[in-house]
Amino acid sequence: MSDDHGTYLVRLIPEQSGPVLIGRLGTLTLAGGELLYVGSALGPGGLAARCRHHGRLAARPHWHLDYLRPHCRVAGCWVARGLERREHVWARALGTLPGASWPLARFGASDCDCPAHLIRLDRVPETAALSVLLGVSLVWRAAPDQFEEPEP
């Protein structure tokens, strides 16, 4: 991924059920299924830095996802390169999938009018189906060993 910019989806597998305090945002209840977090990586470090950050536990949580991470395993990230800001369109599209829900209003979306950037699904679609839904070719990176691509 190097320092390419783009939009990404983090696939999270909850490791427990029950309430999780997400900073000042409120309480998210983990209750089965899987979670997808949608974000953009348009700043320094790009996709690799952002996916690496989400793959680790934060010593001092700052982002909403930092508070959730200790309770979930990161299965990996899907990425799409480019400078277009896609996370808002993606979050809304993912919310249309059968059985999709936004488990905590405004999660990851405190600076926009999206319901949330965290979506709960009973089952996450395969890469090809996600690519069709989101209108862009996605690349899967398993956590954390494939977050960086070797330099040629």
PEJO-V149010 format. One record per pair of residues at least 4 apart in sequence whose C-alpha atoms are under 6 Angstrom apart, sorted by sequence separation. I is the first residue (numbers start at 0). J is the second residue. D is the distance in Angstrom with one decimal. If there is no record, write none. Layout:
# PEJO-V149010
I_J_D + I_J_D
This chain:
# PEJO-V149010
21_25_5.5 + 41_45_5.8 + 44_48_4.9 + 46_50_6.0 + 47_51_6.0 + 86_90_6.0 + 105_109_5.4 + 124_128_6.0 + 129_133_6.0 + 130_134_5.7 + 141_145_5.6 + 20_25_5.9 + 21_26_5.8 + 40_45_4.9 + 60_65_4.9 + 94_99_5.4 + 130_135_5.3 + 140_145_5.2 + 20_26_4.5 + 40_46_5.3 + 60_66_5.8 + 130_136_5.2 + 140_146_5.9 + 19_26_5.4 + 108_115_5.1 + 130_137_5.6 + 19_27_5.2 + 57_65_5.9 + 108_116_5.7 + 18_27_5.6 + 105_114_5.6 + 106_115_4.9 + 107_116_5.1 + 18_28_4.2 + 104_114_5.7 + 105_115_4.4 + 106_116_5.9 + 17_28_5.2 + 104_115_5.4 + 17_29_5.0 + 16_29_4.7 + 16_30_5.2 + 101_118_4.8 + 100_118_5.7 + 100_119_5.2 + 99_119_5.6 + 12_33_5.2 + 99_120_4.8 + 11_34_5.0 + 10_34_6.0 + 10_35_4.9 + 9_35_5.5 + 90_116_5.5 + 9_36_5.0 + 8_36_5.4 + 8_37_4.7 + 7_37_5.9 + 7_38_5.4 + 6_38_5.8 + 6_39_4.2 + 5_39_5.9 + 6_40_5.9 + 5_40_5.3 + 4_40_5.4 + 4_41_4.9 + 4_45_4.5 + 2_44_4.9 + 3_45_5.1 + 4_46_5.5 + 21_63_6.0 + 2_45_4.5 + 3_46_5.9 + 63_107_5.9 + 89_133_6.0 + 21_66_5.3 + 1_47_5.7 + 0_47_5.3 + 38_86_5.5 + 37_86_5.7 + 14_70_5.7 + 13_70_6.0 + 14_71_5.2 + 13_71_4.2 + 79_137_5.2 + 12_71_5.2 + 78_137_5.5 + 11_71_5.8 + 12_72_5.1 + 77_137_5.8 + 78_138_5.3 + 11_72_5.6 + 77_138_5.3 + 11_73_4.7 + 77_139_4.4 + 10_73_5.9 + 11_74_5.9 + 76_139_5.9 + 10_74_5.5 + 76_140_5.2 + 10_75_5.6 + 75_140_5.5 + 75_141_4.2 + 9_76_4.5 + 75_142_4.3 + 8_76_5.4 + 74_142_5.7 + 8_77_5.1 + 7_77_5.5 + 7_78_4.4 + 6_78_5.9 + 6_79_5.4 + 5_79_5.5 + 5_80_4.2 + 4_80_5.7 + 5_81_4.6 + 27_103_5.6 + 4_81_5.7 + 5_82_5.8 + 37_116_5.2 + 36_116_5.7 + 36_117_4.5 + 35_117_5.7 + 35_118_5.2 + 34_118_5.6 + 34_119_4.5 + 33_119_5.7 + 33_120_5.4 + 32_120_5.6 + 32_121_4.3 + 47_146_5.7 + 47_147_6.0 + 0_147_5.3 + 0_148_5.3
